[in-house]
Amino acid sequence: MSQQLSTGADQQRNAAARAEMLSRVRTALHDVPASEQAGPAYAAIQRDYQQQDTATRAEIIDLFMERVADYKATIRKVSAGELVDAIATACEEHEIQRLVVAADIPREWLPAGATVLRDEVDGWLSYAQLEQSDGVLTGCALGIAQTGTIVLDSGALQGRRVLSLLPDYALCVIRAEQIVGCVPVAVRQLSEAVEVRHAPLTLISGPSATSDIELSRVEGVHGPRTLDVLVVV
């Protein structure tokens, strides 16, 4: 695909279309009888499932690493002082020559041996450039130990959602304090991104893979086929 990604004008049109669609939904629902509205039924839902993290920080981090590794991703702990060398080593091991990064990725993170493709607001990379790259380096919003999931919300050190979808290799940096134990805690922490910024969420549970009805596994269909994770402790 060679077309350029959405411009600012495209984003405005998309936002206007979304607002119109939601307005039509509200209009269509304005005469729903009170007995059919979700309010009372929603309030009556039993919420006796786990809503808070009960494990220690060490246990949460260990569980996260175990679950991520179980998805056939590579994950390891590094100190803040080891991070730059760890990024360079990972890129060298995977022979990354063209590395996509978000606009706010620190310069010191960038490996010397790779051509860096920085996705700037005033010069977004095209689909073709993303597809032809060798990999992408991002941070993340948080990690969920319970499911071994990494969540991106287009926030700091992440860039646009598409950056994590088209390159074949993804290297993600996550700080230990960004890892939560269970899904309800993650949902609460992500509420600002969804409700205020209206940001799309990308949930990554291992490298991209899918299976057909005969259980033939194909990797790299929906995103990177290879995932490396560095946990900064």
N, C-alpha and C positions, 0 to 999 in steps of 0.2 A: 504494500500500500504506500502510495507516494504522496497522498494529499497532506497538506499541513494541518496541524491540530487546531482546535477552536481558537479563534481570536477573542479579544475582549468583547467585541460586538456579538459574537456567537454566544458567549456566556450570558450576556444581557438578554438575548432572545430566548435562551433556554430557561432563564429565571422567570421571564415574563410568561412563557408557556406553562411552566410549573404552577405559577400563581393562578393563572386562568383555570387550569385543570382542577386545582384544589378548591377554587371558588365555585366551580360547577358542582363538585361533589357536595360542598356545604349547602348549596342551593337545593340540590336534589334531596338532601336529608332533612331539610328544615321542618317538614311536616310529619316526621316519624313519631308515632305515639310514644308517650313517656314509658309505657310498659315495654316497649321494644328497644329502648335506648340502652346503651351498654353500661351506663353509670352504676346503677345498683348491682347489676350482675358482676361487674368488674370489682366493685368494692367487696363483694361477698366471696371472692376467690380465696381459698385457703392458701396461705403462704407459710407453710411449716417446713419448707425446704431450707437448706443452708443459705444464709444471706451474708454472713461475715466470714472472714478468714480466721481459722482457729489454729492453724499450724504455725510453727516458728518461721522466721525469715529463711533460715538455712534449709528447712524442710520444703518450703515453697520453691526455692530456687532449685533444689535437687530434683523435685518432682517435675518442674518445668523442663529441666535438661533431659530427664529420663523420657518424658512424653515426646519432646521434639526429636530426640534421637530415634525413638520408636517409629517415627514417620519417615525414617531414612534420610533425615537431614544431618548435617555435621554441625555439632555445637560444642563450644568449649569456653571455659572461663579465662579471662585475661584481666590484668590490672590496668588501671588508667595509663600507666607508664608503658605497658606492653602493647597497647591498642594499635598504635601506628604500625609497628613491626608486624603485628598479627594480620592487619589488613593487607599489607604489602605481600606477606607470605601467602595468604589465601589467593590473592590475584595472580601471583607467580605460579602457584600450583595449578591453577585453572587456565593458565596462559591467556590472561585477560589483557588484550591490547587496546580495546576501546571500551572505556568505562563510563557509564551514565551516572550522573550524580545530580541531586537537587541543588538549587541555587545556594542554599545556606549550609551545605556540607563544609566543614572546616578544611582549609587548605592543607593543614598538616595531616589530614587523613588520606590525602590523595597519593597513590603509589607513584613513585618516580618513573617506573617503566611503562606506564600506560598513558595512552592519549585520553584525556578527560573530556567528556561531552557534558558540559554543564547546562542544565535545563533552566534558562533564565526566563523571567516573565516577559521581557521585551524581545525574546528570541527563542521561543519554545522549539524543542526538537521535533522533527516530523516523525510520523510512524515509520517511515523507511529508515531514518537514522537510528531509531530505537531497535528496530528489528535487526539491523546490521551490526549493532553493538555486540560486545562479548559478555556484558554483564552490567549489573546495577548495584550501587552501594547506597543504602539508606539507613536511617534510624527507624524508630517506630513510636507508636503512641503508648502501647503497653503489651505485656505478655500475660497469658492465662495459664497457670500451672495445671489446673484441673484438666484442660483439654490439649495442652501443648500448642496453644495458638498464639500467633503474633498478630497484632491488630495495627493497621495503618489508618490514619484519619486525615491524611494530606496536611498534617501539621508540621512542626519543626523537624528538620532533617529528613523529610519524607518526599516532599514535592507532590506532583500530580499523581493520581491513582494509576494512570497508564504506565508510569515508569516501572512499576513493580509487576506489570503484566506481560510486556512484550520481550524484554531481554531473556535469554535462555538461562542465565545464571544470576542469582540474587545473593548478595552478602548483606546481612542485617546486623546492625549494632544495637544492643539493648542494654540499658543500665539495670543493675540488680534491683534497684528500688522501683523500676517500672513494672516488675513482675508481681501480679496479684495471684491469690490462691484460687478463687472460684469465679464463675461466670457472673453472678449477681453483682459482685464488687466491680468487675470490669464494666458492666453495663452502666452502673452509676457514674463511674469515672468518665465514660464516653458520652454522657448525656449532653454536656456542653457542646461537644463537637457536632452532635446530631441536631439538637434543638436550637442552638444559637447560630452556629456556622453552617448548618445544613450540609455538613461534609459527608461524602460517601465513605463507608467503612470497607476496608479490605481485610478479610480474616484469612490468615495463612496458617494452615496446619500441615506443614511439610511441603516438599516439592509438589508441583502440580502433577496429578495423575488421575486417570479415569479408567473404567473397565466397561466392556460391553456385556451383553447378556450371557456370553460364554466365558466371562471373567478374563478376557484377554486384556492385560494391563497396558495402557499407553501413557507415557509420561510427556509432560511439556505441552499439553493441549490447552490448558486454561491459564498458564503462567510459566514461570521458570521451572525447568526440569531438575535443576540443582539448587539447593539452598544451603548456605553456610550461615551460622549464627555465632556472634561473639557476645558473650555476657560479660559486661564490665563490672567487676566486683571491687 
